[in-house]
Amino acid sequence: MGKKAKLAKQKADLTYLNNNQRNIDSDKDYLGQRRDSLAARLRTGDRAAAAELVDEYYQQIYLFMRKLGHDRQVSEDLTQECFFNAWHHIGQLKDGKALNGWIYRIASNVSRLHWRKHKHMEVIGIESIEMPNTGNDEPEKMEHNEQLERLRDVVERLPLKLRETIILHYMQQLTIAEATEAAGINQGTFKSRLNRALKNLRKNIK
Amino acid sequence: MKEEQINELLNELGRRATEPVRPGLGEEIKQRIPHRLSRHKIGWDTVNIIIDLRLSKSVAAAAIIITMILLLNLFGGRDLTSGGILKDGMLLINYWRGVGEDHVSIARSKYEHLLDRGENVIWYGDSIDIKDANSVLMQRKLPDDKYELTFADGREKQVNSEQLVKLLTRMLEKRTK
């Protein structure tokens, strides 16, 4: 490949990356505006907005409950309870940015209360992990999948508080600020718990 | 294992650790959305509970009627001429100030209130010996030829016209002595 061709390819890649970043930014703006509008409508008591909230979050909250170790039936009940509580605490919702933190905080509280009432219940995580169907069982892929399985087992064995920080930040993809709000603690405590959880994982996954 | 690798694996685990959610769950939650979503205010919990109960119109009407009857019993069930809330208020003031300390001023304010309402009342408080517990401070005309008397010690008593004349005569006699 000549020098000119290389330069042209680099230029094309750069343009693609710039466009991609612009698209991501505009998607973020759109999502932010949508959430602001949803939060504003919820605060005025709009039932259609409440239905929209359910559509957007019920799967996330159900899976969050499953990742926290509740079985299927309990996770469904707790998801319903989470939304029921949300209708009664709409006044505490500030704006669209706080929507994630607000709904996950309610979900965390619902889950915590359940664990408190059923202290000796077994942690039942999601059994199957979706693996991409590559067609060939390359040893590297198999090893990677085994690593994932091992990591899941170690996460499930973490103490509840540490497990919650890992699930909120890494597995539910919440930002530190949102996850902190959801856990109902200050940012310093959250970061310290996250560090302890990661140390624990590193120690046990070797 | 390096920290970045764990972070990546955790993110991947989050994406892959998933399972199908029962399709009807979302609809079930939507059916439980209350008819009126309102801002949470302290003290409004009871109202919200009542709204969430989704009572039928007839049950709601019955509840309102029962509440009104209870309120009427509490505040409106007494004879209006007996003072009602005003009397309760004065009793409370009495309690705060110390019983028997200032019956004259309480009776005076009641007299002024009744006078404003256009009732037939006479004030004797300016010309009697208030140290005498049996002195009449105020007289108020009631229907069916009866009178309500307020004494210097705060007592109230209903008397007929003959008893009234006797009491007033005795008071006058004391004053002339």
Contacts between the chains, C-beta under 8 A, distances in Angstrom:
chain1	res1	chain2	res2	distance
A	42	B	37	7.2
A	43	B	39	6.8
A	45	B	36	6.5
A	45	B	37	4.0
A	45	B	38	5.5
A	45	B	39	7.4
A	46	B	37	7.2
A	47	B	33	5.7
A	47	B	35	7.6
A	47	B	37	6.2
A	50	B	30	7.8
A	50	B	33	4.7
A	50	B	37	5.8
A	51	B	30	5.1
A	51	B	33	6.6
A	54	B	26	5.6
A	54	B	29	4.9
A	54	B	30	5.2
A	54	B	33	7.6
A	55	B	26	6.3
A	58	B	21	7.3
A	58	B	25	6.1
A	58	B	26	4.8
A	58	B	29	5.8
A	59	B	21	4.9
A	59	B	26	7.8
A	62	B	21	5.0
A	62	B	25	6.7
A	63	B	17	7.9
A	63	B	18	6.1
A	63	B	19	7.5
A	63	B	21	7.3
A	66	B	19	6.8
A	67	B	14	7.9
A	67	B	17	6.4
A	76	B	22	6.7
A	76	B	25	5.8
A	79	B	25	6.7
A	79	B	29	7.1
A	80	B	25	7.8
A	80	B	28	6.8
A	80	B	29	5.5
A	80	B	32	6.8
A	83	B	29	4.9
A	83	B	32	7.2
A	84	B	32	6.2
A	87	B	33	6.5
A	87	B	34	5.5
A	87	B	37	5.8
A	88	B	40	5.9
A	88	B	48	6.5
A	89	B	40	5.4
A	90	B	37	5.9
A	90	B	38	7.4
A	90	B	39	6.1
A	90	B	40	6.4
A	91	B	39	3.7
A	91	B	40	3.7
A	91	B	41	6.7
A	92	B	40	6.6
A	125	B	17	7.5
A	126	B	17	4.7
A	126	B	18	6.9
A	126	B	19	5.5
A	127	B	19	8.0
A	128	B	19	6.8
A	129	B	13	7.2
A	129	B	16	4.8
A	129	B	17	5.5
A	130	B	16	4.6
A	130	B	17	7.9
A	130	B	18	6.0
A	131	B	16	7.2
A	147	B	9	6.3
A	148	B	9	6.3
A	148	B	12	6.6
A	148	B	13	5.7
A	148	B	16	7.0
A	151	B	6	7.6
A	151	B	9	5.3
A	151	B	10	7.0
A	151	B	13	5.8
A	152	B	13	5.9
A	152	B	17	6.4
A	155	B	10	7.7
A	155	B	13	7.4
A	166	B	10	6.5
A	167	B	14	7.8
A	170	B	7	6.9
A	170	B	10	3.7
A	170	B	11	5.7
A	170	B	13	7.6
A	170	B	14	5.6
A	171	B	10	6.6
A	171	B	11	7.8
A	171	B	13	6.3
A	171	B	14	3.1
A	171	B	17	6.8
A	172	B	14	6.6
A	173	B	11	7.4
A	173	B	14	6.4
A	198	B	3	6.6
A	198	B	6	6.3
A	201	B	6	5.8
A	201	B	10	7.9
A	202	B	1	6.0
A	202	B	3	7.2
A	202	B	6	6.3
A	205	B	1	5.7
A	205	B	6	7.3
A	206	B	1	6.8
